[in-house]
Amino acid sequence: MITASHNAPRYNGVKLKASYGGSASPAQNRRVEQLLQRNQEILHGPNLMDIDEAVRQGKVVKFDPAWSYYEHLGTLVDLDVISGGELNVVADGMFGSGRRSIGEVLMRSRTRVHNIRHEMNPGFGGIHPEPIAKNLGYLMSFIQSGHYDVGLATDGDADRIGAVDSNGNFVDPHRIFALVLRYLLDKRGMRGTVVRTVSTTRMLDRIAHAYGLPLKETPVGFNHISDLMISDDVVMGGEESGGISIKGHIPEGDGVLMGLLLLEVMAEARVPLHELVADLLAHYGPAQYARTDLKLKRPVAKADMVKMLLDLAPAAISGVQIEDIQTTDGVKYYLDDGSWLLIRPSGTEPVLRVYAEAENDARVAALLNFGEEMAAKA
């Protein structure tokens, strides 16, 4: 798969996918790297052929998987329920591969879908195609300019989801994950292990506990979730960046699927998205979240950073006791009021990420400030 994913065009590169649709295993990746290294050593360059000639010889086969994919989505999403909601939706493709997909799935329903940023544009129109609040100003203003129920945004390769409610407020993947999980457990009766990465909301822990389900925490990266979806009975797995999947689907994040499931949640409840979020927080919150990215002047060895952060760990942060420290991926401090702070280097960019979740924005800010001070020392 050739993609820049949620990044700017200069990140364009190759993702390896296995036969089951999820990320290739470390062993498969190593095998490809060995072959590339061998080719470099023997000065074996690429085999070049005109694309039209390659197609004529059958060496390149073109096909469109869209309709097979849409049929499969129809087995995972109740399109009748969505249709009955008669929702007015804005689908923001962010110029990525998922553009117009949500509307095409719903074209035979009573859902009205308005597509924006849905043209072919390899430069993503100059935007950073990651569906987070700072990149969705256009979608937010579009929602506020009309009578729309929800905005759904997918990233460059459509494996991530972000949403905007009818008031123009961003709804992050933590809340999307939690809303859909509660719906699948409550309304569909689905069961299984819940899997989340170390940087994802603990509302999922509370929901899993309420339904008597096990929850597993993994390092950041959907490949870790994918491994569990293959080997375990996972009802739903995902990460804070918006890559989420469910039982019955491939073990890989899917922004289109999650957008459709969020529409099903809204249509079944027949209440606005902001009211659904408020109800979720009333039962499994409060939970406010934020992340800060600190650019690195030099590479940071994760093992050295973890040791330093453990050595510097205090007994309390802003007067709240630390009840546990985990090193699943970076260093995560669990506090006894249910809040948490995570410090870890990114696996894809030269940045150090500081994450926090707490009961209110002021407490989140305090945790982030402390985390940034700790990161500077480390």
Secondary structure, DSSP 8 states (H G I E B T S, - for coil): -EE-TTS-GGG-EE--B-TTSSB--HHHHHHHHHHHHHHHHTT-------HHHHHHTTSS-----HHHHHHHHHHHS-HHHHHHHT-EEEEE-TTSTTTTHHHHHTTTSS-EEEEES-S--TTGGGS----SGGG-HHHHHHHHHTT-SEEEEE-TTS--EEEEETTS-EE-HHHHHHHHHHHHHHTS---SEEEEETTS-THHHHHHHHTT--EEEE-SSHHHHHHHHHHS-EEEEE-TTS-EEETTS-SS--HHHHHHHHHHHHHHHTS-HHHHHHHHHHHH---EEEEEEEE-SS---HHHHHHHHHHH--SEETTEEEEEEE-SSSEEEEETTS-EEEEEE-SSSSEEEEEEEESSHHHHHHHHHHHHHHHHH-
